[in-house]
Amino acid sequence: MKITHNKVGQNLNLVDTGKADQAMKTKGPSSSTGASALKELQAETGNISSSVDVSPRAMEAKKMKDIAMATPDVDEAKVAKFRQMIDAGTYRVDAKAVADRMVDEQLKFGEE
């Protein structure tokens, strides 16, 4: 697969997969590992490196995601309590109360 830049003709894919396959076939798996084959290909291509600039907005979005992922959404103690009640057969669901709350929430969202 080739990844190209916005400008036509500029190829950002520095390692040609055909060369990698050919290098692995000619060297054989016993004489060259994948890492050493990659080093050889980097030497052939001039070992060009590139950098990426990330916008402040993207960095802020990453921070928000990290914060959101750090806080657990699940109360483990509550889950354990209900799991124990279900296993013991003592957990009962009040179907009328659930239905009433569903209707109330639907009416509440309908008003907005």
Backbone torsions as a table, in degrees:
resi	resn	phi	psi	omega
1	MET	NA	136.1	179.2
2	LYS	-109.4	136.2	176.8
3	ILE	-110.1	123.7	-177.6
4	THR	-114.8	155.5	178.8
5	HIS	-80.1	173.9	178.9
6	ASN	-62.2	-30.0	-179.9
7	LYS	-82.6	133.7	-176.9
8	VAL	-65.7	133.7	174.3
9	GLY	94.3	-14.3	178.2
10	GLN	-88.8	115.1	-177.3
11	ASN	-99.7	121.5	179.4
12	LEU	-90.6	-9.0	179.8
13	ASN	-80.6	97.8	-172.2
14	LEU	-77.7	-24.2	-178.6
15	VAL	-107.8	117.2	178.7
16	ASP	-79.6	125.1	-176.3
17	THR	-63.7	-30.0	177.6
18	GLY	-63.1	-40.0	178.0
19	LYS	-66.1	-40.2	-179.8
20	ALA	-63.8	-44.6	178.3
21	ASP	-63.1	-42.4	-179.2
22	GLN	-65.3	-41.8	180.0
23	ALA	-63.6	-39.9	179.7
24	MET	-68.6	-35.4	-179.9
25	LYS	-71.4	-42.6	-176.5
26	THR	-73.2	-36.1	-178.8
27	LYS	-81.0	-32.2	-178.1
28	GLY	83.6	149.2	-176.3
29	PRO	-67.8	-25.2	-176.7
30	SER	-79.4	-28.8	-176.0
31	SER	-93.3	-15.4	-177.3
32	SER	-147.2	130.8	176.2
33	THR	-85.8	170.3	179.0
34	GLY	-62.3	-36.9	-178.9
35	ALA	-66.7	-42.7	-179.3
36	SER	-70.8	-32.9	176.3
37	ALA	-65.0	-38.1	178.1
38	LEU	-65.7	-40.9	178.1
39	LYS	-62.1	-39.1	178.6
40	GLU	-64.8	-41.6	179.3
41	LEU	-67.3	-37.1	177.4
42	GLN	-64.9	-37.2	177.9
43	ALA	-64.9	-39.4	178.9
44	GLU	-64.8	-37.9	-176.6
45	THR	-88.2	-1.1	178.6
46	GLY	91.1	7.6	176.7
47	ASN	49.7	50.9	-179.1
48	ILE	-75.5	134.3	176.7
49	SER	-115.8	160.1	178.8
50	SER	-135.8	163.8	179.0
51	SER	-127.1	160.8	-179.2
52	VAL	-126.7	131.7	174.5
53	ASP	-99.0	127.2	-179.5
54	VAL	-105.7	132.4	-177.7
55	SER	-69.2	155.1	176.9
56	PRO	-58.6	-34.2	179.1
57	ARG	-65.2	-40.1	178.4
58	ALA	-67.2	-39.2	177.8
59	MET	-64.9	-38.3	177.9
60	GLU	-65.8	-40.2	178.0
61	ALA	-62.8	-39.1	178.4
62	LYS	-65.5	-41.5	178.2
63	LYS	-61.4	-43.0	179.5
64	MET	-63.0	-40.4	178.9
65	LYS	-64.4	-43.7	179.9
66	ASP	-61.9	-40.5	179.0
67	ILE	-66.1	-43.2	-179.4
68	ALA	-64.6	-36.8	-179.0
69	MET	-75.7	-22.8	-177.5
70	ALA	-75.4	-30.5	-179.2
71	THR	-89.0	124.3	-178.5
72	PRO	-71.5	138.2	178.3
73	ASP	-88.3	-8.8	-173.4
74	VAL	-114.8	129.6	174.6
75	ASP	-86.6	99.4	-174.1
76	GLU	-60.6	-36.0	-180.0
77	ALA	-65.1	-41.4	179.7
78	LYS	-66.6	-40.9	178.0
79	VAL	-61.6	-44.3	179.9
80	ALA	-62.9	-40.6	179.7
81	LYS	-61.8	-47.9	-179.1
82	PHE	-69.7	-34.5	177.1
83	ARG	-62.4	-41.8	178.8
84	GLN	-64.6	-42.1	179.6
85	MET	-64.3	-40.9	179.6
86	ILE	-65.5	-44.9	179.6
87	ASP	-62.1	-36.1	-179.7
88	ALA	-79.8	-13.6	-179.7
89	GLY	81.4	17.0	-178.2
90	THR	-100.2	-4.7	-179.1
91	TYR	-83.8	123.2	179.7
92	ARG	-123.1	140.6	179.5
93	VAL	-104.2	128.7	175.8
94	ASP	-87.6	96.6	-174.9
95	ALA	-60.0	-37.7	-179.8
96	LYS	-64.3	-43.0	-179.7
97	ALA	-65.3	-39.3	178.2
98	VAL	-64.6	-45.0	-179.7
99	ALA	-64.0	-42.8	178.8
100	ASP	-60.7	-43.4	-179.3
101	ARG	-66.5	-38.4	178.2
102	MET	-62.2	-42.9	179.2
103	VAL	-65.6	-43.9	179.2
104	ASP	-60.1	-44.1	179.9
105	GLU	-65.7	-37.3	179.1
106	GLN	-66.6	-41.7	177.3
107	LEU	-64.4	-38.4	-180.0
108	LYS	-64.4	-43.0	179.8
109	PHE	-73.3	-25.4	178.0
110	GLY	-71.4	-27.3	-179.5
111	GLU	-74.9	-27.2	-175.4
112	GLU	-76.4	NA	NA
